[in-house]
Amino acid sequence: MDALFKPAVAAVVGPTATGKTALGVALARRFDGEIISADSMQIYKGLDVGTAKVTPEETGGIPHHGVDILAPDQLFSVADFTAMAGQLEQEITGRGHLPILVGGTGLYVQSFLNGVRFTEEKAQEGLREQLAAELAEKGGAAMYAQLQAVDPEAAAAIHPNNQVRVLRALEHYRSTGRRLSQQKADSLPPERPYRSLVLGLDFPDREQLYRRINLRVDRMLEAGLLQEAELVWQNRHSYRTAAQAIGYKEFFPYFEQTATLEQCAEKLKQASRNYAKRQLTWFRHMDGVVWLDAGAPDVVEAASCAMRDFLSKG
Protein backbone atom coordinates (compact mmCIF):
# COMPACT_ATOMS: atom_id res chain seq x y z
CA MET A 1 0.00 0.00 0.00
CA ASP A 2 1.34 3.43 -0.96
CA ALA A 3 2.11 5.42 2.19
CA LEU A 4 0.21 8.42 0.79
CA PHE A 5 -3.01 6.41 0.76
CA LYS A 6 -2.69 5.10 4.29
CA PRO A 7 -4.85 6.76 6.96
CA ALA A 8 -2.98 9.20 9.21
CA VAL A 9 -2.95 8.43 12.94
CA ALA A 10 -1.13 10.33 15.69
CA ALA A 11 -0.29 9.18 19.20
CA VAL A 12 0.79 10.88 22.42
CA VAL A 13 2.66 8.47 24.70
CA GLY A 14 4.99 8.48 27.68
CA PRO A 15 5.10 7.55 31.36
CA THR A 16 2.44 8.46 33.88
CA ALA A 17 2.13 12.08 35.05
CA THR A 18 3.79 13.69 32.02
CA GLY A 19 0.76 15.62 30.73
CA LYS A 20 -0.37 13.35 27.88
CA THR A 21 -4.05 14.19 28.34
CA ALA A 22 -3.52 17.95 28.12
CA LEU A 23 -1.26 17.70 25.06
CA GLY A 24 -3.67 15.33 23.31
CA VAL A 25 -6.54 17.78 23.84
CA ALA A 26 -4.45 20.74 22.65
CA LEU A 27 -3.45 18.90 19.46
CA ALA A 28 -7.00 17.68 18.82
CA ARG A 29 -8.24 21.25 19.09
CA ARG A 30 -5.60 22.56 16.66
CA PHE A 31 -5.79 19.74 14.11
CA ASP A 32 -9.47 18.76 14.20
CA GLY A 33 -8.80 15.54 16.05
CA GLU A 34 -10.64 13.05 18.22
CA ILE A 35 -9.02 11.12 21.08
CA ILE A 36 -8.83 7.33 21.34
CA SER A 37 -7.81 6.42 24.90
CA ALA A 38 -4.90 3.98 24.95
CA ASP A 39 -5.13 3.29 28.67
CA SER A 40 -5.93 -0.21 29.89
CA MET A 41 -7.75 1.01 33.02
CA GLN A 42 -9.71 4.09 31.92
CA ILE A 43 -12.14 1.83 30.07
CA TYR A 44 -13.77 0.89 33.40
CA LYS A 45 -16.80 2.73 34.74
CA GLY A 46 -16.59 4.01 38.30
CA LEU A 47 -12.80 3.77 38.56
CA ASP A 48 -12.01 7.42 37.97
CA VAL A 49 -9.52 8.70 40.53
CA GLY A 50 -7.09 5.79 40.61
CA THR A 51 -6.90 5.63 36.82
CA ALA A 52 -6.39 9.42 36.44
CA LYS A 53 -9.35 9.32 34.08
CA VAL A 54 -9.86 12.40 31.95
CA THR A 55 -12.56 14.65 33.44
CA PRO A 56 -15.30 16.36 31.41
CA GLU A 57 -13.53 19.68 32.05
CA GLU A 58 -10.19 18.31 30.82
CA THR A 59 -11.68 17.08 27.53
CA GLY A 60 -12.38 20.67 26.52
CA GLY A 61 -15.26 19.41 24.42
CA ILE A 62 -12.99 17.12 22.37
CA PRO A 63 -14.54 13.65 21.80
CA HIS A 64 -12.79 10.95 23.87
CA HIS A 65 -13.40 7.34 22.85
CA GLY A 66 -12.64 4.18 24.81
CA VAL A 67 -13.35 5.72 28.23
CA ASP A 68 -16.04 4.45 30.64
CA ILE A 69 -17.19 1.63 28.39
CA LEU A 70 -17.04 -1.48 30.60
CA ALA A 71 -18.07 -2.61 34.06
CA PRO A 72 -15.06 -3.37 36.30
CA ASP A 73 -15.81 -7.10 36.35
CA GLN A 74 -15.29 -7.42 32.57
CA LEU A 75 -11.96 -8.35 31.02
CA PHE A 76 -10.43 -6.31 28.21
CA SER A 77 -7.41 -7.48 26.22
CA VAL A 78 -5.04 -5.97 23.70
CA ALA A 79 -6.99 -7.88 21.04
CA ASP A 80 -10.16 -6.12 22.21
CA PHE A 81 -8.36 -2.79 22.07
CA THR A 82 -7.00 -3.20 18.54
CA ALA A 83 -10.43 -4.24 17.27
CA MET A 84 -12.10 -1.27 18.98
CA ALA A 85 -9.43 1.22 17.91
CA GLY A 86 -9.53 -0.05 14.32
CA GLN A 87 -13.26 0.59 14.13
CA LEU A 88 -12.89 4.00 15.76
CA GLU A 89 -10.10 4.99 13.35
CA GLN A 90 -12.36 4.26 10.39
CA GLU A 91 -15.22 6.27 11.89
CA ILE A 92 -13.05 9.25 12.89
CA THR A 93 -11.20 9.32 9.56
CA GLY A 94 -14.54 9.00 7.79
CA ARG A 95 -15.67 12.19 9.52
CA GLY A 96 -12.61 13.98 8.16
CA HIS A 97 -11.02 14.14 11.61
CA LEU A 98 -7.62 12.99 12.87
CA PRO A 99 -7.51 9.99 15.24
CA ILE A 100 -5.11 10.68 18.14
CA LEU A 101 -4.23 7.84 20.49
CA VAL A 102 -3.42 9.11 23.99
CA GLY A 103 -2.21 6.86 26.78
CA GLY A 104 0.59 5.02 28.49
CA THR A 105 -0.27 1.40 27.68
CA GLY A 106 2.55 0.75 25.23
CA LEU A 107 1.33 -2.69 24.16
CA TYR A 108 -1.97 -1.17 23.01
CA VAL A 109 -0.36 1.63 20.99
CA GLN A 110 2.32 -0.52 19.40
CA SER A 111 -0.03 -3.39 18.50
CA PHE A 112 -2.54 -1.04 16.91
CA LEU A 113 -0.05 1.02 14.90
CA ASN A 114 1.75 -2.13 13.71
CA GLY A 115 -1.54 -3.71 12.61
CA VAL A 116 -1.14 -6.83 14.76
CA ARG A 117 -3.82 -9.38 13.88
CA PHE A 118 -5.10 -11.37 16.85
CA THR A 119 -6.82 -14.69 16.33
CA GLU A 120 -9.46 -15.99 18.71
CA GLU A 121 -8.26 -19.26 20.20
CA LYS A 122 -10.46 -21.41 22.40
CA ALA A 123 -8.77 -22.49 25.61
CA GLN A 124 -8.92 -26.11 26.64
CA GLU A 125 -11.84 -26.92 28.92
CA GLY A 126 -10.87 -26.46 32.55
CA LEU A 127 -7.36 -25.18 31.79
CA ARG A 128 -7.98 -21.71 33.18
CA GLU A 129 -9.29 -23.20 36.45
CA GLN A 130 -6.31 -25.56 36.57
CA LEU A 131 -3.88 -22.66 36.21
CA ALA A 132 -5.71 -20.68 38.88
CA ALA A 133 -5.44 -23.67 41.23
CA GLU A 134 -1.71 -23.95 40.47
CA LEU A 135 -1.30 -20.25 41.21
CA ALA A 136 -3.03 -20.65 44.57
CA GLU A 137 -0.89 -23.67 45.45
CA LYS A 138 2.54 -22.64 44.15
CA GLY A 139 2.39 -18.84 44.15
CA GLY A 140 3.02 -16.17 41.54
CA ALA A 141 6.81 -16.50 41.50
CA ALA A 142 6.62 -20.20 40.58
CA MET A 143 4.14 -19.55 37.76
CA TYR A 144 6.34 -16.76 36.39
CA ALA A 145 9.32 -19.13 36.50
CA GLN A 146 7.29 -21.62 34.46
CA LEU A 147 6.62 -18.94 31.85
CA GLN A 148 10.31 -18.00 31.77
CA ALA A 149 11.12 -21.64 31.04
CA VAL A 150 8.69 -22.12 28.14
CA ASP A 151 8.55 -18.59 26.68
CA PRO A 152 11.35 -16.33 27.96
CA GLU A 153 10.55 -13.60 25.43
CA ALA A 154 6.95 -13.28 26.60
CA ALA A 155 8.08 -13.41 30.23
CA ALA A 156 10.50 -10.54 29.65
CA ALA A 157 7.60 -8.34 28.48
CA ILE A 158 5.38 -9.14 31.49
CA HIS A 159 5.90 -7.91 35.03
CA PRO A 160 6.26 -10.87 37.44
CA ASN A 161 3.40 -9.51 39.57
CA ASN A 162 0.97 -9.29 36.65
CA GLN A 163 -0.61 -12.66 37.32
CA VAL A 164 -3.41 -12.19 34.78
CA ARG A 165 -0.97 -11.83 31.89
CA VAL A 166 1.36 -14.56 33.22
CA LEU A 167 -1.50 -17.05 33.37
CA ARG A 168 -2.80 -15.94 29.98
CA ALA A 169 0.59 -16.59 28.38
CA LEU A 170 0.85 -20.01 30.07
CA GLU A 171 -2.71 -20.79 29.01
CA HIS A 172 -1.85 -19.97 25.41
CA TYR A 173 1.25 -22.19 25.49
CA ARG A 174 -0.52 -25.15 27.06
CA SER A 175 -3.52 -24.81 24.75
CA THR A 176 -1.62 -24.50 21.48
CA GLY A 177 1.91 -25.72 22.14
CA ARG A 178 3.10 -22.41 20.69
CA ARG A 179 4.82 -19.55 22.48
CA LEU A 180 2.77 -16.37 22.79
CA SER A 181 5.78 -14.37 21.60
CA GLN A 182 5.92 -16.47 18.40
CA GLN A 183 2.21 -16.01 17.80
CA LYS A 184 2.65 -12.24 18.10
CA ALA A 185 5.58 -12.28 15.66
CA ASP A 186 3.51 -14.28 13.16
CA SER A 187 0.58 -11.88 13.49
CA LEU A 188 2.39 -8.85 12.04
CA PRO A 189 1.25 -7.80 8.56
CA PRO A 190 3.85 -7.25 5.80
CA GLU A 191 3.57 -3.49 6.29
CA ARG A 192 1.96 -1.11 8.76
CA PRO A 193 -1.61 -0.06 7.94
CA TYR A 194 -1.24 3.58 9.02
CA ARG A 195 0.95 6.61 8.51
CA SER A 196 1.73 7.50 12.09
CA LEU A 197 3.36 10.19 14.20
CA VAL A 198 4.18 9.15 17.76
CA LEU A 199 4.99 11.97 20.17
CA GLY A 200 6.65 10.93 23.44
CA LEU A 201 6.62 13.04 26.59
CA ASP A 202 9.37 12.82 29.20
CA PHE A 203 11.29 15.04 31.61
CA PRO A 204 15.07 15.40 31.15
CA ASP A 205 15.33 15.48 34.95
CA ARG A 206 14.02 12.15 36.24
CA GLU A 207 13.54 13.60 39.73
CA GLN A 208 11.04 16.08 38.28
CA LEU A 209 8.95 13.18 36.98
CA TYR A 210 9.13 11.43 40.34
CA ARG A 211 8.04 14.59 42.16
CA ARG A 212 5.04 14.89 39.84
CA ILE A 213 4.13 11.25 40.48
CA ASN A 214 4.34 11.71 44.25
CA LEU A 215 2.21 14.86 44.07
CA ARG A 216 -0.34 13.09 41.88
CA VAL A 217 -0.76 10.34 44.48
CA ASP A 218 -1.33 12.95 47.21
CA ARG A 219 -3.95 14.66 45.06
CA MET A 220 -5.64 11.34 44.26
CA LEU A 221 -6.01 10.63 47.97
CA GLU A 222 -7.58 14.05 48.46
CA ALA A 223 -9.95 13.34 45.55
CA GLY A 224 -11.28 10.05 46.97
CA LEU A 225 -8.82 7.36 45.89
CA LEU A 226 -9.23 5.44 49.15
CA GLN A 227 -12.98 5.00 48.59
CA GLU A 228 -12.34 3.62 45.10
CA ALA A 229 -9.64 1.30 46.39
CA GLU A 230 -12.02 -0.02 49.06
CA LEU A 231 -14.64 -0.71 46.39
CA VAL A 232 -12.06 -2.70 44.41
CA TRP A 233 -10.92 -4.54 47.57
CA GLN A 234 -14.50 -5.49 48.43
CA ASN A 235 -14.99 -6.82 44.87
CA ARG A 236 -11.44 -8.11 44.35
CA HIS A 237 -12.57 -11.57 43.21
CA SER A 238 -14.75 -10.19 40.41
CA TYR A 239 -12.79 -6.99 39.59
CA ARG A 240 -9.84 -9.11 38.48
CA THR A 241 -8.01 -6.49 36.42
CA ALA A 242 -8.52 -3.61 38.83
CA ALA A 243 -7.49 -5.76 41.80
CA GLN A 244 -4.04 -6.10 40.25
CA ALA A 245 -3.78 -2.53 39.00
CA ILE A 246 -1.37 0.02 40.41
CA GLY A 247 -3.43 2.47 42.42
CA TYR A 248 -5.69 -0.03 44.15
CA LYS A 249 -3.84 -3.14 45.31
CA GLU A 250 -1.36 -1.06 47.31
CA PHE A 251 -4.16 -0.18 49.75
CA PHE A 252 -5.34 -3.74 50.37
CA PRO A 253 -3.05 -4.10 53.44
CA TYR A 254 -4.73 -1.01 54.91
CA PHE A 255 -8.18 -2.58 54.60
CA GLU A 256 -6.78 -5.83 56.01
CA GLN A 257 -5.37 -3.77 58.92
CA THR A 258 -1.81 -4.95 58.32
CA ALA A 259 -0.39 -1.56 57.25
CA THR A 260 -1.03 2.13 57.86
CA LEU A 261 -2.49 4.46 55.26
CA GLU A 262 0.83 6.32 55.09
CA GLN A 263 2.72 3.09 54.38
CA CYS A 264 0.29 2.16 51.61
CA ALA A 265 0.46 5.62 50.05
CA GLU A 266 4.25 5.43 50.02
CA LYS A 267 4.04 1.97 48.45
CA LEU A 268 1.83 3.39 45.70
CA LYS A 269 4.29 6.19 45.01
CA GLN A 270 7.11 3.67 44.69
CA ALA A 271 5.04 1.37 42.47
CA SER A 272 4.08 4.31 40.25
CA ARG A 273 7.70 5.41 39.90
CA ASN A 274 8.71 1.86 38.96
CA TYR A 275 5.85 1.68 36.47
CA ALA A 276 7.02 4.94 34.87
CA LYS A 277 10.46 3.37 34.38
CA ARG A 278 8.91 0.35 32.65
CA GLN A 279 6.77 2.61 30.45
CA LEU A 280 9.84 4.59 29.40
CA THR A 281 11.73 1.41 28.59
CA TRP A 282 8.85 0.23 26.39
CA PHE A 283 8.46 3.49 24.50
CA ARG A 284 12.23 3.95 24.09
CA HIS A 285 12.24 0.67 22.18
CA MET A 286 9.46 1.78 19.82
CA ASP A 287 10.59 2.95 16.39
CA GLY A 288 10.28 6.57 15.35
CA VAL A 289 9.05 8.20 18.57
CA VAL A 290 9.56 11.99 18.53
CA TRP A 291 10.54 12.86 22.10
CA LEU A 292 9.52 16.17 23.67
CA ASP A 293 10.43 17.83 26.96
CA ALA A 294 7.19 17.55 28.93
CA GLY A 295 8.17 20.47 31.16
CA ALA A 296 9.12 22.89 28.39
CA PRO A 297 6.88 25.97 28.19
CA ASP A 298 6.66 25.55 24.41
CA VAL A 299 5.86 21.81 24.41
CA VAL A 300 2.51 22.36 22.68
CA GLU A 301 4.18 24.46 19.99
CA ALA A 302 6.92 21.84 19.49
CA ALA A 303 4.32 19.10 19.20
CA SER A 304 2.22 21.20 16.80
CA CYS A 305 5.26 21.83 14.61
CA ALA A 306 5.93 18.09 14.38
CA MET A 307 2.25 17.46 13.63
CA ARG A 308 2.12 20.08 10.86
CA ASP A 309 5.19 18.55 9.25
CA PHE A 310 3.68 15.06 9.51
CA LEU A 311 0.32 16.05 8.04
CA SER A 312 1.88 18.08 5.22
CA LYS A 313 3.41 14.87 3.88
CA GLY A 314 0.06 13.14 3.59
Disulfide bonds with the S-S distance in Angstrom:
none
